Amino acid sequence: MIALSNGKSTAEALREILGPEGESLFGQVRYSIIAGCDEAGRGPLAGPVFAGAVILPEDFRHPWLADSKQLTKSRREQMRPIIEQNAVAWGVASVSAAEIDEINILNASIRAMHLAIAKMGIVPELILADGNRFKPYFGPDGAEIPYLTIVKGDAKIPAISAASILAKTYRDEYMTEMAAKYPGYGWERNMAYPTKEHYEAIASLGITPEHRRSFLKKLNIK
């Protein structure tokens, strides 16, 4: 069953998750410029990790907003222009396979989210990040922006759902382009995830500059 936002706004969904006691987390502050953040591509053997950041209008609601992994490819592609055209601001950024190998996938994912936030061009008052790990983000004036991590936030918070859709569609687009550059790995189908097809291609063709060497250690590939 697909977990949809059921037409809620980001603020409504957040209040529902936090409950009455959650409002005390921020004292009397009321946040209206809320950015949702999510990444796509933590698990693949190749390619960058992508992240999206989205600020939706306070009254924006859409019944299709959901975790991008629960939507069909067609529905994600339909939602992307809707998000981009209606968002107050949005940004998409990526961190390369080489940098993933250098700083690890968790740090790369958070870095990609930070870069996506910066690309929005608007400093949010509050950041909602999918998952349970994030690092402080500082605005242009050096002030730290408050943030919350929300487990399965991509299925609960519309702004995070929107960010997940952008991250996923932009990453899929990139991997499809790389599939043409490096044929034989099936990236246009498996998006570089660790499938049987992908492992067999690595065994026969070797690795590419897009591969994450740190992810291939168990294969004893140098």
N, C-alpha and C positions, 0 to 999 in steps of 0.2 A: 504493500500500500504506500502510495506517495504521500509524504508529509508536506502539505502545503501551508502557506501562511494564512489561508482562509480569509483573505481579503483584509487582513489587519495592516495597520501602518507600523513602521518600525517602532515608534514610541509606544503604541498599544501593546505590541508583542513583548517589548522589553518590560513594561509594567507587569504584564501577565507572568513573565518568568520570575521577576524579582519579588513580586508580591508586595503587600503593604510594608513589611519590614525592610524590604530592599530600598525603599525610597530614602531611608535614613543614611544609606551609604554615602550620599553626596550632600547631606545636609539640606539646606533650602535651595540649592542650585537647581535650576531647570534647564536642561540641555535641549537645544533645538537643532543644532548643527551636528548631527550624529553620523559618523562614518562607519560603514561596515567593511570588514576586511576578510579575505580568504585567499587561500592558495590552491593551485592545481599542479599536480605532477611531483608529489613527494616520492612516490614509489617506483617510477620508471627507471630503466637501466640507462637511458640516454636522454639528452635534451635538457633544456633549462627547467627550473621551477618557475612558474608564473604566479603572479598575485594580482588581485583586483581590489580596488577601494572605491566605494560608492557612497555618496550622500544623496539620499532621496528626499523629495519634498515632504514636509511634515504630513500632508494629507494624501500622499501617494499610496495607492493600494492596487494590487493586481492578483487575481486568483491563481495565476500560473507561477508566481514566485515560489521557488522551492530549491532544495539542495540540487545543484546541477547534476550530480550523479544519479538522481532519481528521475531526471527528465530525459526524454528522447533527444537524439542529436537534432532532429528537426525542430523540436520545441525550444531547445537552447538557442538555436540559430534565429528563431522567431523572436525570442525574448531579448537578444542582444541589442538590436536597434531600438527596441522599446525602452530599455534601460538607458542607453546612451542619449536618446532624445529627451527623456523625461527627467533624468537625474539633475540635481543641482550642480553636481560635479562628479567626475569619475576619473580613475587612472588605472592603467595596467602597466606592470613592470615585470622584468624577469632577471634571474641570476643564472649564469651559465653553468654548464657541467663542470668546467675547470674550477670555478669558484666553489661549487658544491663540494668537490674533492678537497679543496683547501680548507673550508670552514665548517663543513658537514651540512647535512640536509636541513636540520632544524634551524641552524643559524641562517642558512641561505633562504629558507622560507620566510623567516621573520624579516630579513633584509629586503626581500622582494616586496613584502607588505609595506615596509617603511618607504621604499621607493615609489610604490603605487600611491601611497598617501601624499607624498610630495608632489607627484604629477597632477593631482587634482587641482592645484592652484588655489585652493581654499583651505584654511586651517580649521579643522573640526574642533568642536568643543568637547567631544567625547568620541573615543574609538572603541568599537565593538569588534573583537577579533575572534574568529572561529577557533575552537580547540581549547587547550588549557595552558598554552605557553605563548608568551609575548615578551617584548622588551620595551622599556620606556621610549616613547617617541617625543622628540622636542621640536617645537615650531621654530619658525625663522627668528623669533625673538629670544630663543633659548629656553622658553618656558616649556615644562613638561605637560603634555596633553593627558588628561585622565583616560584610563582605558579599563575595559572589562574583558576577560576571556569567557567565552560561552561554549561549552561542550555541545557539539551538534548544532551550533548556532546557525549553520547554513540551512538547516531545516526549520529553524524557529524564528529567526529575525530577518525580515524582508531585505534590509540593506546588506546583510551578510549573504543572503541567497543571491542577490543581484551581483555582488562581488564574485561569488563562486562561479556564476554563469559567465561573467566576463573573463575570468582567469581561465576557465576550462575551454571556452571557445577560441580564445587567442592562442592558447597552447596547442590545441588540436590543429589549428590553422598552421602554426609554425611547424609542427611535426609532419604535417602533410607535405609542406614545402621541402622539408629535409628528406622525406621519403623519395622524392624525385631526385634529390642530389645524391642520396646514398641508397640506391635501389637494392632490393633483395631482403631487407629486414622486416618488411611488412608494416612499417610505421604508419602507413596510411590507414591501417586496420587496428593495429595493437597500440598505437601511440607510444611505442617504446616500452610498454610494460613488460614484465618478465613472463612472456608466453612461451610455449613450446616452439612456435615459429621463430621467435626472436632468438632464443637460445641456440637453435639449430643454425640460424644464419650467422651468429657470432662464431660458432664452431667452424663453419665453412668459409666465411668471408673475413673473419677477424673483426677488430673494433675500429670505430671511426673517431674523429675528433669530437663528436657529439656524445660519445659514451662516457659515463661516469665510472672512472676506473675504481673508485673506492667501493662501488656497488658490485664490482666484478671480481673482487679478491678471492671469493670462494671458488671461482672458476679457474683460478691460477693463471689468469691472463695478464701479461705484462705489456 
